[in-house]
Amino acid sequence: MQLNDTQLKNVLENSKNIAVIGLSANPEKTSHRIAAFLQEKGYRVFPVNPVLAGQEVLGEKVYASLAEVPEQIDIVDIFRRSEFLPDIAKEFVKTDAKVYWAQLGIENDEAAEILEKHHKAYIMNRCIKIEYQRLLED
């Protein structure tokens, strides 16, 4: 189910752990800047990037896959191209993560169908930083 603003605000207020799929080690990249913003706002960020697995980004160990993250994940924030969303959705539904979030400019109908079929909450084509600022800082 696609979340509305009230649900979105509730998710942002009550979440603690965010897995960031596609987090880059490059501080110039959007994924890095947004993950740093989330840390500043008090969220624990779990980087997920198979290329960087075992390294550290933003002071956190990088995991190769969502399944390897050792703690409960509230939000899975995705910085991958739209064609990768169905595979990420398939991995997501196998976890107990709560919300699947595809960043601004990223959406995929097949991924939405997978998430709907499994009754999972999701957001697509919206930036978590913009939504945080809009819903929690106004």
N, C-alpha and C positions, 0 to 999 in steps of 0.2 A: 504494500500500500504506500502510495506517495504521501508524504507528510505535509500537513498544512502549517501555517505560521505558529499556531498555538502549540501544536505537537513539536514542532521544530525548536521553539523556545524551551519547552520542557526537556527535550533531549539535551540541548546545550547546557542547561542549568544543572542537570542531574548526571551528566556523564563525567567520568574521570580519566578513562584510558582510551586513547585513540591510536589505532594502527594506521600508519601512513604508507600506503602501497605506492611504490615508485619514488620514494623519498631520495633526493639527490644529495650527495656530499658537497655539491657546489653551492656556496652561499648566495650566488647570483640567481639560481633557479627558483621558480615560484614555489615548488614543493618544499624547498628548504626554508624559504622565508615564511611560508604559512605555518610550517611545523614549529619554527622558532616562536612565532606569534602565539600558537596554541600553548607552548610551554610557558610563555610569559603570563598567560591567562590562568595557569595552574593545572593544565591537563598534563598527564603523563603520555608521552609520545613513544610509540613502538615502531621504529623504522622497519619496513619490509621491502627488501630489494635483493634478489638472488645474486646480482653482480657484486654487491657490497657485503654479503652475508659474513658475519663474524667480525666485521670492523665496527667502529663506532661512528655515529653521526649525531650531532647535537648532544653528546655525552651519553647516548643510549646504544646498546648493542643492536646491530642490524640482523634481522632474521630473513631467511631465504623464502619463507612462505608464511601465510597467515596461520596455518595449523601449528607452526613452531612457536608462536608467541605464547609464553608460559602463563599469562594472566588473563583474566576476563577482559574482553574488549567491548567497549560501549559503542564506539563509532569506527568504521573502517572508511578512511578518507583516501580516495583513489586518484592518483596522478598518472594514469596510463591512457593511451589512445582508446577511443571508443570501441574499436574492434576487439580489444582485450577484455571488455566488460563481461561478456557471457562466461568466460572461463573464471574470472574473479567471482562472479555471482555463484557459480557452481562450487567454488571453494568456500565462499561465505556461508552458504546454506548448510555446510557440514560443521560449522562452528556454532558457538552460542553467542556470537557477536550480535549486537542489537540493531544497529543501523548501518546500512550500506550507503555511502555518500560518494557520488561521482562529481568531481569538480566542474567548475564553469567551463562550458564548451564540450563537455564529455557526456554523451548519453547513447543508449543502445536499446532498441525495442526488445531484442531477444533476451538481454539481461533483465529488463523489466518483467518480461513474462516468467522467467525463472524465479525471480523474487516474489512475484504475485502468487505463483503456483505454491510456493512454500510459505506464504503468508508472512513475508519479511518486510520490515519497514525500509524505505529507501528514499533517497533524494538524488536527482540527477541534474546536471547543468546548473549547479549553484555553488558558489564559493563559500566555504565554511567561515572564512575570515569576514567576508562581507555580511553574511547572515548573522554572525556573532555581533558585529558592530551595529547592525540594523536592529536586532531584537533585544540585545542586552546592554547596549551602551547609550541608547537614546533616552 
